[in-house]
């Protein structure tokens, strides 16, 4: 079975706590990926998510994964905590993922300015999917965020994009 994007949910909060809406149609054994960002401080989940990455040195974002169980299907949202101010995130769900080993490789890079470059990935078999999560952070302290555009130097490599 090919890996397929199901849906996503978003959420935000203040005071270091965010409630992220459950992806619509979430089903047992869907792989969920959560990308969470805050102004300051380490980010954590309720303990049922596996942390893939947590950057506490520069931009304060974290990536988690979880294979959906019945309690997740029955839930309406997911809670994440971190920092002392604004926290926001997205949870995306995928169908057809190998639930025994859902993450085969990972990499992260940070950058500044107008471009971000990351090390390449190689799919080890046809049933894998490469997913990019990018967190953009404005450092000048403004309370509003400008829209950003993500581009790919190899558009043939990217089949689907979800924002």
C-alpha positions as CSV (number, residue, x, y, z in Angstrom):
1,X,0.0,0.0,0.0
2,X,1.3,3.4,-0.9
3,X,1.7,6.1,1.8
4,X,-1.1,8.6,1.5
5,X,-1.7,11.9,3.2
6,X,-5.0,11.8,5.1
7,X,-5.5,15.3,6.7
8,X,-4.1,17.7,9.2
9,X,-5.2,19.7,12.2
10,X,-3.7,22.9,13.6
11,X,-3.8,24.8,16.9
12,X,-2.2,27.4,19.0
13,X,-2.1,28.7,22.5
14,X,-0.4,31.1,24.9
15,X,1.2,30.7,28.3
16,X,3.1,27.7,27.1
17,X,0.2,25.3,26.2
18,X,-1.3,24.5,22.8
19,X,-4.3,22.4,21.8
20,X,-3.9,21.1,18.3
21,X,-7.0,19.8,16.5
22,X,-7.1,16.1,15.6
23,X,-6.7,15.5,11.8
24,X,-10.1,14.8,10.4
25,X,-10.8,11.2,9.5
26,X,-8.0,9.9,11.8
27,X,-8.1,6.1,12.0
28,X,-6.3,3.4,13.9
29,X,-2.6,2.9,12.8
30,X,-2.4,6.2,10.9
31,X,1.0,7.8,11.4
32,X,0.7,11.2,13.0
33,X,3.5,13.8,12.7
34,X,3.4,16.9,15.0
35,X,5.5,20.0,14.2
36,X,5.4,22.4,17.1
37,X,7.1,25.8,17.5
38,X,7.3,28.3,20.4
39,X,9.0,31.6,21.2
40,X,11.2,30.2,23.9
41,X,11.8,26.9,25.7
42,X,11.8,23.2,25.1
43,X,8.6,21.6,23.8
44,X,7.1,18.4,25.2
45,X,4.1,16.2,24.6
46,X,1.8,14.2,26.9
47,X,4.4,11.4,26.9
48,X,2.7,9.2,24.3
49,X,4.5,10.8,21.4
50,X,8.0,9.9,20.2
51,X,10.3,12.9,19.8
52,X,12.2,13.0,16.5
53,X,13.8,16.4,17.1
54,X,13.7,19.2,19.6
55,X,15.7,22.4,19.0
56,X,16.1,24.4,22.2
57,X,19.1,26.4,21.1
58,X,17.9,28.7,18.3
59,X,14.3,28.5,17.1
60,X,12.5,26.3,19.6
61,X,10.7,23.8,17.5
62,X,10.1,20.1,17.8
63,X,8.9,17.2,15.7
64,X,7.1,14.2,17.1
65,X,5.5,11.1,15.7
66,X,2.9,8.7,17.0
67,X,0.9,5.7,15.5
68,X,-2.8,6.4,16.2
69,X,-4.5,4.2,18.8
70,X,-8.2,4.1,19.7
71,X,-7.7,6.9,22.3
72,X,-6.3,9.2,19.6
73,X,-9.2,8.4,17.2
74,X,-11.6,9.2,20.0
75,X,-9.8,12.4,21.0
76,X,-10.7,15.9,19.7
77,X,-7.3,17.5,20.1
78,X,-3.7,16.9,21.3
79,X,-1.8,18.9,23.9
80,X,1.7,20.2,23.7
81,X,3.6,22.4,26.1
82,X,6.7,24.6,25.9
83,X,8.0,28.1,26.5
84,X,6.2,30.8,28.3
85,X,4.3,32.5,25.5
86,X,2.9,31.7,22.1
87,X,3.0,28.1,21.0
88,X,1.5,26.7,17.8
89,X,1.6,23.5,15.7
90,X,0.3,21.1,13.2
91,X,-0.5,17.4,13.3
92,X,-0.6,15.6,10.0
93,X,-1.9,12.1,9.5
94,X,-0.7,9.5,6.9
95,X,-2.2,6.2,5.8
96,X,-0.2,3.1,4.8
97,X,2.9,3.7,6.9
98,X,4.9,0.7,8.3
99,X,3.9,1.1,11.9
100,X,6.7,-1.1,13.2
101,X,9.4,1.3,11.9
102,X,7.6,4.5,10.7
103,X,10.7,6.7,10.6
104,X,13.7,5.3,8.7
105,X,15.8,8.4,8.5
106,X,15.8,12.0,9.7
107,X,17.9,15.1,9.3
108,X,17.8,18.7,10.4
109,X,19.4,22.0,9.4
110,X,19.0,25.5,10.6
111,X,19.7,28.6,8.6
112,X,19.0,32.3,8.3
113,X,18.3,34.7,5.5
114,X,16.2,33.8,2.5
115,X,17.2,30.2,1.9
116,X,17.4,26.9,3.7
117,X,19.4,24.0,2.5
118,X,19.2,20.5,3.9
119,X,21.2,17.3,3.3
120,X,19.6,15.0,0.7
121,X,17.8,11.8,1.5
122,X,17.7,8.5,-0.4
123,X,14.6,6.4,-0.3
124,X,15.6,2.8,0.6
125,X,12.4,1.3,-0.9
126,X,9.4,2.4,-2.9
127,X,7.1,2.4,0.1
128,X,8.8,5.3,1.8
129,X,7.9,9.0,1.6
130,X,10.1,12.0,2.2
131,X,8.4,14.8,4.2
132,X,9.8,18.2,4.9
133,X,8.7,20.2,7.9
134,X,10.0,23.8,8.0
135,X,9.5,26.2,10.9
136,X,10.0,29.9,10.1
137,X,10.8,32.3,12.9
138,X,10.9,36.0,12.7
139,X,13.7,37.3,15.0
140,X,12.9,41.0,15.1
141,X,10.3,40.7,17.9
142,X,7.4,41.8,15.8
143,X,4.0,40.4,16.8
144,X,3.0,39.6,13.2
145,X,4.5,37.1,10.8
146,X,5.1,37.8,7.1
147,X,4.1,35.0,4.6
148,X,6.9,32.9,3.3
149,X,7.2,30.8,0.2
150,X,8.9,27.5,0.1
151,X,10.6,26.4,-3.2
152,X,12.4,23.3,-4.2
153,X,15.5,23.2,-6.4
154,X,14.3,19.9,-7.8
155,X,10.5,20.2,-8.3
156,X,10.3,16.7,-9.8
157,X,11.2,15.3,-6.4
158,X,8.2,16.8,-4.7
159,X,4.9,15.2,-5.5
160,X,2.5,16.8,-3.0
161,X,2.7,19.9,-0.8
162,X,0.3,20.6,2.1
163,X,0.2,23.9,4.0
